Amino acid sequence: MRVLFAGTPAVAVPSLDALVKAGFDVVAVLTRPDAPLGRKRILTPSPVAARAAELGIDVIRAAKVDADTTSRIAECAPDVAAIVAYGGIVPPAALGVPTHGWINLHFSLLPAWRGAAPVQRSIIAGDDITGAATFQLEEGLDTGPVFGTLTETVRPDDTAGDLLGRLSVSGAVLLSQTLSAIDAGHAVAQPQAGEVSLAPKLTLDDGRLDWTQPALAINRRARGVTPEPGAWTTLEGQRVKLEPVLPRPDVKDLAPGTIRVEAKSVLVGTGSHAVELGRIQPAGKKMMSPADWARGLAAPERVVFE
């Protein structure tokens, strides 16, 4: 089976590897153009493009699937297209190119969390179980019929990066199995059923912690936005980045945003009980331990996060 693979970030690489290992003829990779990274803004290939180069697979770089990109895809004559976090819309003209259409690996149990940030939104919402699904891509936002699913427990300390890492590996197996079933002619896609929820792309504002919220909600939000766009708060008008925080239900006498420095920890008050800070990055400085940060405060008992 001739496969076009579409993907961009690191979480898509295990799927590309799985398809190659399973013996599929991956005729080309579609990925986003090289992007400037680091302080020197050096143009860098996407993780999928870099892996494709290592595997000797032709790469189509495109910011969007326009007429030219569709033509280049058609020249590859794929039987099917597999897509994992490509980062762009596939228009109807391109959807009809592969014989078996486009099969999307999505990191949620559809129809829950349709959209660009399903894992992040799932953690923020406090889901105990999430998963991945393979489905037939169509014009609607993640609305196509589902071929297969898998489930994954959301652990109490999972960040979005942790959970995505596990799902990218297990989801790669699911995608390979789905394409094998399609190739054998016995794959059956079922219409989505259940309550629909949406997972729009995260913005910087989604990472801001509201200390008037309960500690559990703050914990979930901080984990859900880690590593990107990152959790943050403000101190004297300056943005301060935070790693995930740990609920401390034994401490209930701190007002929201109020800091308390203890012998081995730094606590912050919330709308319920306190949380214990993980590492912290003040404006213009590197990430550091809470203890190191607290030692630099002239009057820590007067510090209040906003």
VENUR-V919814 format. One line per field, one symbol per residue. psi: psi as a letter, one per 20 degrees, with the letter a starting at -180 (. if undefined). A space follows every 10 residues. Layout:
psi=???
This chain:
psi=pppppprgrh iighgggghg hijqnohrpp rqrqqpqrhi lpppqqhggg hhghikpqpo pphqnagggh ghghhilqhq pppolgkrpo rhhhhigqgj bpopopmrnq jplpailggg hgghikqhpb bqqpropahr nkirqpgrrq qppoqhjprh ggghgghhgh hhgggghghg hghijjpppq qqpappqqmq pqrhhhippo iiqqhghggg gghhjpipiq qraqolippp qqrqqppmii ojjpqpipqp prgjrpqpqa ierrqpqbqq nrpjrrprqh ggghhipgmh iippq.
